[in-house]
Amino acid sequence: MGGRRWSEKDIRELKMIYRYKTLSQMSEFLKRPEAGVKFKLMELGINLTRDRGHLRVNPRDGWSDEEVRILKKYIGKKDSNEISRYLNRTPKAIKHKALSLGYSLKKSSWTRVEMDILLARRENGVSWSDISVELGKTARACQGKFYYLHGK
């Protein structure tokens, strides 16, 4: 095998750009031959497809191991919109991948302690965003639960 070895930096850059660039663009950006880039993508478990004459990452199969690890880490802790912003994917793609892995994105139900904290903090004038950070839930979820418990 010829050519230079892939450094951690090269692999990190490839992982950052592979969803947005064609194979030839990735090759030019990384200053590597297309065959080398294509082989590294396959090594990383990223499949390519032909799109209008260009090789691109297959959008249906373009999840890296790192993205799956991150998704699994945040399932049950964050909603699909939050995860989608972090992974730069659509909420629908997040939900679909989670389901294909056997997970649900529904957050856990509220505990009695969480509901007590919610009511106490809000009645003391604490903002929705501060409450949401403390409880690990979205501000919208906190508002909805508060109005459900407290009545409008």
C-alpha positions in Angstrom: 0.0 0.0 0.0 1.3 3.4 -1.0 0.5 6.9 0.1 0.6 8.5 3.5 -1.1 7.2 6.6 -4.4 8.6 7.8 -3.8 10.8 10.9 -6.4 11.3 13.6 -6.9 14.8 12.2 -7.5 13.5 8.6 -10.1 11.0 9.9 -11.8 13.7 12.0 -12.0 16.1 9.0 -13.3 13.3 6.8 -16.1 12.6 9.3 -17.0 16.3 9.4 -17.3 16.7 5.6 -18.4 13.3 4.2 -22.2 14.1 4.3 -21.8 17.4 2.4 -19.3 16.8 -0.3 -18.9 14.4 -3.2 -16.1 11.9 -3.3 -14.1 14.1 -5.7 -14.6 17.2 -3.4 -13.5 15.2 -0.3 -10.5 14.0 -2.2 -9.5 17.5 -3.2 -10.2 18.9 0.3 -8.1 16.2 2.0 -5.4 16.2 -0.8 -5.8 12.4 -1.2 -6.6 10.2 -4.1 -10.3 9.3 -4.5 -9.5 5.6 -4.1 -7.9 6.3 -0.8 -10.8 8.4 0.5 -13.3 5.8 -0.8 -11.4 3.0 1.0 -11.3 4.9 4.3 -15.0 5.7 4.1 -15.7 1.9 3.6 -13.3 1.2 6.6 -15.4 3.5 8.7 -18.6 1.8 7.6 -19.8 4.7 5.5 -21.4 3.5 2.2 -21.4 5.6 -1.0 -24.0 5.8 -3.7 -24.1 7.4 -7.1 -26.1 10.6 -7.2 -26.3 12.6 -10.5 -23.0 11.1 -11.6 -21.2 11.8 -8.4 -20.4 9.4 -5.6 -22.0 10.6 -2.3 -22.7 9.1 1.0 -25.9 7.1 0.9 -28.3 9.1 3.0 -30.1 6.0 4.1 -27.0 4.3 5.4 -24.7 7.2 6.3 -24.6 6.8 10.0 -21.1 6.6 11.5 -20.4 4.5 14.6 -19.7 7.8 16.4 -23.1 9.2 15.5 -24.9 6.0 16.6 -22.9 6.2 19.9 -24.0 9.8 20.4 -27.6 9.0 19.5 -27.7 6.1 22.1 -26.2 8.4 24.7 -28.9 11.0 24.4 -32.0 8.8 23.8 -34.3 9.4 26.8 -32.4 12.5 27.8 -33.1 14.8 24.9 -35.8 15.0 22.3 -35.3 14.4 18.6 -35.1 18.1 17.8 -32.2 18.6 20.2 -30.4 15.5 19.0 -31.0 16.5 15.4 -29.3 19.9 15.9 -26.3 18.2 17.6 -25.9 15.6 14.9 -26.9 17.9 12.0 -29.6 15.5 10.9 -33.4 15.9 10.6 -35.6 15.0 13.5 -37.3 12.4 11.3 -33.9 10.8 10.6 -33.1 10.7 14.3 -36.5 9.0 15.1 -36.1 6.5 12.3 -32.6 5.5 13.3 -33.6 5.2 17.0 -36.5 3.0 16.0 -34.2 0.9 13.8 -31.9 0.4 16.8 -34.9 -0.7 18.9 -35.1 2.5 21.0 -37.9 5.0 21.6 -37.3 8.7 21.9 -40.1 9.2 24.3 -38.7 10.7 27.5 -39.3 9.0 30.8 -42.4 10.0 32.7 -42.3 12.6 35.4 -41.5 11.5 38.9 -43.3 12.9 41.9 -40.1 14.7 43.0 -39.7 16.3 39.5 -43.3 17.6 39.6 -42.8 19.0 43.1 -39.6 20.8 42.0 -41.3 22.1 38.9 -44.2 23.6 40.9 -42.0 25.0 43.6 -39.5 26.6 41.2 -42.1 28.1 39.0 -44.2 29.5 41.9 -40.9 31.1 43.0 -40.5 32.8 39.6 -37.7 30.7 38.2 -37.6 30.8 34.4 -38.7 27.9 32.2 -35.2 27.5 30.8 -33.6 27.3 34.2 -36.2 24.8 35.4 -35.7 22.7 32.2 -31.9 22.6 32.8 -32.3 21.5 36.4 -34.8 18.8 35.5 -33.1 17.7 32.2 -36.3 18.2 30.2 -37.3 20.8 27.6 -38.7 24.1 28.6 -41.8 23.3 26.6 -42.2 20.0 28.5 -41.9 21.8 31.8 -44.5 24.4 30.7 -47.0 21.7 29.6 -46.6 19.7 32.8 -46.9 22.8 34.9 -50.1 23.9 33.3 -51.5 20.4 33.4 -50.8 20.1 37.2 -51.5 23.7 38.2 -54.3 24.4 35.8 -54.3 27.5 33.5 
